[in-house]
Amino acid sequence: MLFLRMKKITSNLLFRVIVAIVMGIVLGLYLPEPLGRILATYNFIFDQLLKFLIPLIIVGLIIPSIAQLGKSAGKLLLTTVLIAYGSTLFAGFFSYFTSVTVFPALLEQQIGTQMIDENVKVLAPYFKVEFPPLFDVMSALVLAFLMGIGLSRLNNSTLEQVFIDFEKIVSFTIEKLIIPLLPLFILGIFYEMTFSGKVFTILHVFIKIIGVIFVVHILLLLIQFTIAGSMARKNPIRLLAGMLPAYFTALGTQSSAATIPVTLRQAKKLGVNEDIANFSIPLCATIHLAGSTLKIVACVLALMMMQGLQIDLLQMVGFICMLGVTMIAAPGVPGGAIMAAIGIISSMLGFDAENQALMIALYIAMDSFGTACNVTGDGAIAIVLDAIYKKK
């Protein structure tokens, strides 16, 4: 029932985001400015709510994840975590170097034009209500890591149960408050972009970005299975073909968790030891989000290039490393990967409300492909682990 509910939520969300984009463009063409300012007022308040909740989301999702992960400590767990994190980092840097190579030529007509025109029309909200966050994003991350690691060393901790309950509250808030209100926020953003004359440039760029990311995530899977095949001394194309049922299941469910039974079955069919598969596949569904990381990095770079922002390699190295850690909080919550990442996107890269909304819209538009890349890569990690422990 949980898997069906999550599938329904993610599918409905994609549909509502598409409808919101279309309605935002239509209203931007015909809705008069006084009524448009109502949407601008809503967007300002929602942006404030998002900024208030993001540190709490980070604390609520990451602490229980680290605490529960640490309690099952062992060599196999440590090896799996390191490989999964290494795969996520590789996906992030692969996406970075591909994007900085391909996007400048692909987006050259958009860079420095309508996106950064200082003379565009701007909608002002009727009023502003500010509620600053209790603490900033970096404080939340440091607190989450320290508390999670500390709780992983304690047995039957009452404080851990408190954070598990808090995680349920945060998940409920995302599912019942943020996700339902998100399409209206995106509608307002696209209304403002249409009103200011930027929207058709954005949509033209969206198509290019999605096409590039699709090709890059296929290349990532080929690299992952080439490594797995070389370690297992098996044909990588045959291994990748064997995981295709999991890939297409993830395309339909948009959920790593819902795809676990299929991923498990296919990994075992490829010869992975049953104990290795039973341990690694469910764990990687929680901590291995290489496809999601690839998407986020590419979208971030595209938006930065479109606005003429300077891209600093060292800054992006720090961002990708932090993103890889933050992704462990993402699974299990519809739209969770981008919601977990938006905090560091804002704090480390300085994205404003409009860019955050564009990031969310782009991410959700490609959610199926990112999830499919994640779960198919889980099979490659299971094959690598099987090869390592067979040698031992």
Residue pairs with C-beta under 8 A, 6 or more apart in sequence:
2 257
3 253
3 255
3 257
3 258
6 253
6 255
6 257
6 258
6 334
7 252
7 253
7 254
7 255
7 258
9 175
9 179
9 334
10 253
10 254
10 255
10 334
10 335
10 367
11 254
13 179
13 182
13 183
13 334
13 335
13 364
14 254
14 364
14 365
14 367
16 183
17 182
17 183
17 186
17 360
17 361
17 364
17 365
18 365
19 183
20 183
20 184
20 186
20 187
20 190
21 186
21 187
21 190
21 361
23 187
24 186
24 187
24 188
24 189
24 190
24 191
24 193
24 194
24 199
25 190
25 191
25 194
25 199
27 36
27 39
27 187
27 191
27 194
28 36
28 190
28 191
28 192
28 193
28 194
28 195
28 199
29 194
31 191
33 123
33 195
36 123
36 191
36 192
36 195
37 123
37 124
37 125
37 126
38 126
39 123
39 187
39 188
39 191
39 192
40 123
40 124
40 125
40 126
40 188
40 192
41 125
41 126
41 127
42 184
42 185
42 188
43 125
43 185
43 188
43 189
43 192
43 353
44 125
44 128
44 129
44 353
45 129
46 181
46 184
46 185
46 188
47 185
47 353
47 356
48 129
48 130
48 131
49 131
50 178
50 342
50 353
50 356
51 132
51 133
51 346
52 131
52 132
52 133
52 134
53 133
53 173
53 178
54 133
54 137
54 140
54 339
54 342
54 343
54 346
55 133
55 134
55 135
55 136
55 137
55 139
55 140
55 343
56 133
56 134
56 140
56 170
57 170
57 173
57 174
57 329
57 339
57 340
57 343
58 137
58 140
58 141
58 144
58 326
58 329
58 340
58 343
59 140
59 143
59 144
59 147
59 166
60 163
60 166
60 167
60 169
60 170
60 171
61 167
61 170
61 171
61 329
61 330
61 333
61 336
61 340
62 141
62 144
62 145
62 148
62 326
62 328
62 329
63 144
63 147
63 148
63 151
63 163
63 166
63 167
64 148
64 160
64 163
64 164
64 167
65 148
65 286
65 328
65 329
66 144
66 145
66 148
66 149
66 151
66 152
66 328
67 147
67 148
67 151
67 152
67 157
67 160
67 163
68 152
69 77
69 81
69 152
69 287
69 328
70 148
70 149
70 151
70 152
70 153
71 152
73 152
76 276
76 279
76 280
76 385
76 389
77 283
79 385
79 388
80 279
80 280
80 283
80 284
80 287
80 381
80 385
81 287
83 381
83 384
83 385
84 283
84 284
84 287
84 288
84 381
85 287
85 324
85 325
87 224
87 288
87 290
87 377
87 380
87 381
88 288
88 289
88 290
88 293
88 324
88 327
89 320
89 321
89 324
90 223
90 290
91 220
91 290
91 291
91 293
91 294
91 297
92 293
92 294
92 297
92 320
92 323
92 324
93 320
94 216
94 219
94 220
94 223
94 294
95 213
95 216
95 293
95 294
95 295
95 297
95 298
95 301
96 297
96 301
96 316
96 320
98 212
98 216
98 298
99 212
99 297
99 298
99 301
99 302
100 301
100 311
102 212
103 209
103 212
103 301
103 302
103 305
104 111
104 305
106 208
106 212
107 205
107 208
107 302
107 305
107 306
110 201
110 204
110 205
110 306
111 305
111 306
111 308
112 308
113 201
114 120
114 197
114 198
114 201
115 198
115 201
115 202
115 306
115 307
115 308
116 307
116 308
117 198
120 196
120 197
120 198
121 195
121 196
121 197
122 192
122 196
123 192
123 195
123 196
135 143
136 347
137 343
137 344
137 346
137 347
138 347
140 343
141 322
141 325
141 326
141 344
145 325
147 163
151 157
151 159
151 160
151 163
154 160
171 332
171 333
174 333
174 334
174 335
174 336
174 339
175 333
175 334
178 339
179 334
179 335
182 335
182 360
185 357
186 357
186 360
186 361
189 353
189 354
189 357
189 358
189 361
190 199
192 354
193 199
193 202
193 354
202 358
205 302
205 306
206 362
206 365
209 298
209 299
209 302
209 362
210 362
210 365
210 366
212 298
213 294
213 295
213 298
213 299
213 366
213 369
214 366
214 369
216 294
216 298
217 291
217 294
217 295
217 369
217 370
217 373
220 290
220 291
220 294
220 373
220 377
221 240
221 373
221 376
221 377
221 380
222 236
222 240
224 290
224 377
224 380
225 236
225 237
225 239
225 240
225 243
225 380
225 383
226 236
227 380
227 384
228 234
228 236
228 239
228 380
228 381
228 383
228 384
228 387
229 235
229 236
229 237
229 239
229 383
230 236
231 383
231 384
231 387
231 388
232 239
232 271
232 383
232 384
232 386
232 387
233 387
234 270
234 271
234 383
239 270
239 379
239 380
239 383
240 376
242 266
242 269
242 270
242 379
243 263
243 266
243 267
243 270
243 376
243 379
243 380
244 376
245 262
245 265
245 266
246 259
246 262
246 263
246 266
246 375
246 376
246 378
246 379
247 372
247 375
247 376
248 372
249 258
249 259
249 262
249 375
250 256
250 259
250 368
250 371
250 372
250 374
250 375
250 376
251 368
251 369
251 371
251 372
252 368
253 259
253 371
254 367
254 368
254 371
255 371
256 285
256 286
256 289
256 331
256 371
256 374
256 375
256 378
257 285
257 331
257 332
259 285
259 371
259 375
260 281
260 282
260 285
263 281
263 285
263 375
263 378
263 379
264 277
264 278
264 281
264 282
266 379
267 277
267 281
267 378
267 379
267 382
267 383
268 274
268 277
270 379
270 383
271 386
272 382
272 383
272 385
272 386
273 386
273 389
273 390
276 382
276 385
276 386
276 389
277 382
277 386
280 378
280 381
280 382
280 385
281 378
281 379
281 382
284 377
284 378
284 381
284 382
285 331
285 374
285 375
285 378
286 328
286 331
286 332
287 327
287 328
288 374
288 377
288 378
288 381
289 327
289 330
289 331
289 337
289 370
289 374
290 373
290 374
290 377
291 369
291 370
291 371
291 372
291 373
291 374
291 377
292 327
292 330
292 337
292 338
292 363
292 370
292 371
292 373
292 374
293 320
293 323
293 324
293 327
294 370
294 373
295 362
295 363
295 366
295 369
295 370
296 323
296 337
296 338
296 341
296 345
296 359
296 363
297 316
297 320
297 323
299 358
299 359
299 362
299 363
300 319
300 345
300 349
300 351
300 359
301 311
301 316
303 351
303 355
303 358
303 359
304 311
304 349
305 311
307 355
315 348
315 349
318 348
319 344
319 345
319 348
319 349
322 344
322 348
323 341
323 344
326 340
326 341
326 343
326 344
327 337
327 340
327 341
329 336
329 340
330 336
330 337
330 339
330 340
330 341
331 337
333 339
333 340
335 360
335 363
335 364
335 367
337 363
337 370
338 359
338 360
338 363
338 364
342 351
342 356
342 359
342 360
345 351
345 356
345 359
346 356
351 359
363 370
